[in-house]
């Protein structure tokens, strides 16, 4: 066989393994675990929302927390992380307009050295919340909107199943062309890297969380030393999950049905910056891991369509056949995620192009790091951010 045919056969073998051996990552049926018995006395909950320059999205997200239909006692703590757009003042105005759960707005000032801004804000919000004695903390981003029963369902799932951390990957906004092309693939790639079934096993094979919506048992957070032990983490959700797992905490992660991100990413530039700011941190700032990732993306996602087209054009039947089957398997595994996001299925064959964009974003993330720009986000740059610890 030709060299191209060998590459295409290897790519096909990888895809068959991904289809059957990677925790069925492509399935989208990991939703909140069933609740057999709701709590007799609903536990006290504190909702902590770190926010930096979120005046654009806050009117769409904060009211959804204030009007939660929760049978127990709950309150909201919004931590204004040095905003310059009036985020804190707007939060107070929204609370006065909508009523509902009590709202406290605090501003901790600039983060101390060694802290990322979000975790510095969470530190102050969680400390203030813990003084009220909540059994659970809901850590949710300022761009996340919750259906009225979201908190009740999260707490019921955690209490009934004995979980220390329940995390839902919010359904991201998909409206523009670039959002349709990039966003479902973002969740697809995340699930491929951290198969939800492996995370949710009684004896887990992987550990991760989705930072936009995390319900955390307070005593577990204290035992894990959160957020101090992860204070430098840019990929804070995975770091948080690993900290909880290290103290024996039980974790569940799945796709959300009633939790949505309202943050718009209308153009490729916004999406590019969002992904590039943390991609190299995920690779532990390792040139070797970067080279392996680029080679892996090329082999798995770029070889199949290349082999099909080049093989068909040159008469290399083996390359064309193996490449075509691998591309078909790839597209087939992407279909459930497109259906979850209610997107047209003709986007499935375009996954290689999207993967190529992610390859470029990952390389750009490394370039930014070595140029000293690190993980830049809303006016802050972390030139040497830490990734999630392995222990």
N, C-alpha and C positions, 0 to 999 in steps of 0.2 A: 504493500500500500504506500501511497505517497505520504509525505510529511503532513500535509494538510488533512489527509484522511485519518492519520493517527491522532492528530489533535482533536479532530471532530469526534472520534470514537471515545477518547478520554473525556471530552466534555459531555457526551451522552451518558457515559458511565457515572459521572458526577451528578448529572441531573436525575438519573434513576435512583441514586442513593439519596439525594435531597428529597425526592418525591416520597420515598418510603422510610428513610432512616433518620431524618432530621426532625423527629417529633411531630410529623404532619404539620409543620409550621405554616403551611399555606391554607389550612382550614381556619375559618373565622367563627367557630362555635364556642370559643372560650368566653363566656359571658359570666355575669355575677353568679356565684354558686347558689343553688337552691336553698331556700330557708324553710325548715320544717317547723320551727317553733320561734316565734318572735319574742323578744325580751319582755318579761313581765313588768319590770321597772326599767324604762329606757335610760341608758347611761347618759351622763352629762358629756357634752361635746363642745370643744372650742375649735372654731374655724380660723385658720391663720392664712392670710393672703399677703405675700410680699408683692409690692407694686412700685415700679419705677417708670415714670412718664407714661402712664396708662390712661390718660384722660380720654383718648379716642375710643377705647374698648370698654372702659369701666361702666358706662351707662347700659351696656348690653350684658355685662357679667355680674356686677355686684348686686343689682336687684334680685337676681335669681337666687342668690345666697340668703338675702334678707327675708325672702318670702318662703323659705323652706317649710314644708309641712312636716315638722318633726315632733313626735309626741312627748319627748323629754325636754330637758333644758339645754339650750345651745346659744352661743353668742359668737360674734365675728370680730376678729382682730385684724385690721388692715395696717400693714407696716409700710409707711411711705419712705421708700429708699432713696432719699435725695432727689425727688422729682422736681422738675423745673416748669411743669405744665399745669400745676394746680391739682394734681391727683388727690392729695389729702383733703383739700377743701371740697372738691367735687364729691368725694366719698361721703363726707358729712352731709352735703346737700341731698344726695341720693337717699341717705338714711332718713332724713327728715321728710322726704317726699314719699317714700314707700313704707316706712315703718318696719314692722316685722321684728326679726331678731335684733338684739342690742348690738350696736357697733362701737368699737373703740378704735381710734386712729392714733398711731404713734409714729414718731420719726427718730430713729436711733442715731442719725448722723452718718458720716462717712465710715466705711469699714476699716477696722484696724488691719495692719499688715498681716498677710497670711490668710485673709478671709476673702472669698468672693462676695460680691454684693448681695446676691440672693440669700446665701447662707447666713450672712451677717444679719439680714433682715429677719430671716427665720429664727435665728438665735434669740432676738429680742421679742419677737412675737410669741414664740413657744414659752419663753420664760414668763412673760406676762400672763399667758393663758394658763400655764401650770399652777399659778398662784390661785386660780379659781377651782382647782381640783377636778379637772375633767378626766374621765376614763379614756376618752379618745380625742385625738387631734386630727382634724381634717386639714391637710396641707394642700392648697389649691392655688394655681396661678391666677393672676388678675385678668387673663383673657379667657378664662374657662367659665362657661355658663352651665348651670345645673337645672334640670327639671325639678319641679317642686318636691317630688318624692325621692330625689337622689340621695340625700343624707340618710333618710330613713332606711332605704334599701342597702346602703353601704354598711351602716351600723348593724342592721339585722343579719347581713351576710357574715360579718366579722364575729358577732356574738354567737350565732348559731353554729358556726363552723370552727370556733376556737382559733381564729386567725389574729395574728399580731399586726399584719400589714395587708391592707386590701388596696390595690391600685388598679385604676381603669385608664386605658389609653384613650383619651378624649378623641372624639371624631373631629378631625381637623377640617377647616373650611376648604371647600373645593368649589370654586366658582369660575375663576379665570382659566384660560388655556393652560398656562404654566402650572397652576395648582392641580389641574386634572392630570397633567403629565407627570408631575413630581411627587405630589403629596401621598397618593395611595402607595406608591413605590417606597416612600420613606417608611411607612408602617410595615410594608411587606418585608423590606430589608431588615428592619428591627426584629420582626418575628423570626426571620431566618437565622439571625445571629443569636437571639434569645427565644427559643421556642416556648410558647406559653405552657404547653403541656409539660415540658420538662421542669419549668419553674413551679407548677402547681402540683407536682407529684408529692405523695407523702414523704418520699425520700428524693428530694429534688436533684436534678442533674444540671440546673442552671439557676442563676439568680439575677433578677432585674426588677425594675419598677418603672412606672411612667409618672414623671414628676408633676404633671398637671393636675393629678387627682390621686392623692394618697391619704387613706385613712390609717392612722398609726395609733396603736395602743400606747398610752402615756407611760406606763411603767416599763414597757419595752424600750421606748425612746430613751428613758433615763438609764436603763441598764446598758444600752448600746452606746451611751455617750453622745447621742445625736443632738445638735448638729456639730459639736466641737470636733469630733473625730474625722469629719469629712469637710472641714472648713475651707479647704483649698480646692475642692472638687468642682470642675466645670460640668462634668457629667454627674450631677448631684443625685439623680434618681437611682442610677445603678449603684453608686456609692452608698446611698441610704439603704438600699435593699441588702447589700452585702454586710453592712454594719448590723442590721437587724438579724440576718442569718447567723452571724458569728456568735450571737448570744442565744442561739437556739430558737429564734422567732420563726413562726410559720407565716409564709408569704403566699399571696395569690395575685396574679396579674391577668387581665383579660381586656377585651375590647368593650368600649362603652356603648350603651344604647341610649342613655339619657344624659350624657355629659358631652358638651361640644365646645371646641375652641372657636372663638369669634374673631381671632386675629387674622386680618387679611394679608395675603402674600400675592398681590396682583401680578407682579413681574418676576422674571427669572432672577433679577438682581437680589431681591429680598429673600427669595428662597435660597439662593447661592450663599448669601451671608449667614443665614440661619444654620445651614448644614456645615459650612466651612469653619465656623467658629469653634466647633468641638470635634470635628472628624479626626484630626491628628492627635488630640488628647485621648480619644478612644484607642488609638494605636500606641499609647504610652510614649509618644514622641520618639518612636523607634524607626530609624531609616530602614532597618531590616524588615520590620512589620509593614512599613509602607510599601516596600518593593514587593513583598509577598501579596499584599492586598491588591496592588495594581495588576500583578500577574494573574491572581485568582479571578478578579473581575473580568479580565480579558479572556481567560480560558473559558469561564462559565457563561458569560453573557455575550461576548463579542465573536467568539469563534463560531458558534452555530450559524448565525446568519451569513457570516463571511464564507464559511465552508459550503453552505447551500448555494449561494450565488456563484462563488468561484468554481465550485465543483460542477455545477450545471453548465457553466460557460466553457469549461475546459474538458468536459467529458469524464471527469473523475466521479464515477457513480458512487463509490464508497464514501467519499467526502460529502457529496450532496445528500446522500441518504442519511448518514449519521447526523450531519448538521441540521437537516430538516426535522428529523425526529426529536433531536435535542431542543430545537426552537419550539416545536409543538408542545413538548412537555413543559418547557419554561412558561409559555403563554398560558397553558392550562392551569398551572399552579397559581398564576396571577389573577385568574378569573374570579375566584371567591372574594378577593380583596376589592376588586372593581365593583362587584355586586354589593359588598358592604358599603362602599362609598357611593353607590347608585350612579355609576359611571358607565358609559357605553363600552361594550366588550371589544370594539375594534382597537381600543388602546392596548390590549394585551400583547399583540405582536410588536408593539413599539417599546417593550420593556428593554431590549438591548440598547436602544438609543438613550433611554433614561439612565440605564446603568453606566453608559459612557459619560453622561453628565456628572453622575456621582463620582466616577473615577477622577474626572477633572477637578471636582470640588475637593476631593480628598487631597490631591496633589497641591491644590491651591492652599489648603489648610496648612500643609507642611511648609510651603513657601512663606506664608504669613508668619508662621511661628519663627522661622529662622531669620526673618527680617525684623523681628522684635515686636510684631503687632499682635502675636498670640491670639487669644480668644477675645475679640472685641465685641462689646455689646452695650448699646445705649450710653456711649461716651466713656466707657471703662475698658481698659485693655489689660488682660492678664498675660504677661509675657512668658511666664513659666507655670501655667496652671497644672494642677495635679489631676491625674485620672483616678478612677476608682481603685482602691487598694484590693489586692488579691486575697488577703488573709481573711 
